[in-house]
Amino acid sequence: RRVRGIYMEIFGIKCFTVHDLRGYWLADYGEHGLEIVEITEKNGWLLTTKITGDPHVPAGEISFKVELETGQGYIQIAEQNFTNNEWRIGAIVEVTNGNQFVFQWGDVRRIFKRVDVETDGPSDYQFY
């Protein structure tokens, strides 16, 4: 498994992190609760596919995608029953030891924590 990096801009400073973000992640999706996503890499993009979905963006759909070269990306939002879906600009703004990252769009920040879907459960994680 090769280690890929991602460019990010933090406080106006462009930097490069070598953390491999591929795998399974758990995040608190606000009113929808905890959801699991899988991050894969395809054609220079990190694609975040929902394993557990919600009434707006269901399982199997892309939650967000991030371009590896720039760290910039897009989050998919939708109305109930995955109608009127659209993409909004966002970015990974923080990576902690390759086991936690933050994706932000507008004023909304989601903290993602790496999980082992075979051994971990939602009670193993705290979100602040």
Secondary structure, DSSP 8 states (H G I E B T S, - for coil): -----EEEEETTEEEEE-----EEEEEE-GGG-EEEEEEEEETTEEEEEESS--SSS-TTSEEEEEETTT-EEEEEEEEGGGEEEEEEEEEEEEEETTTEEEEEETTEEEEEEE--TTT--GGG----
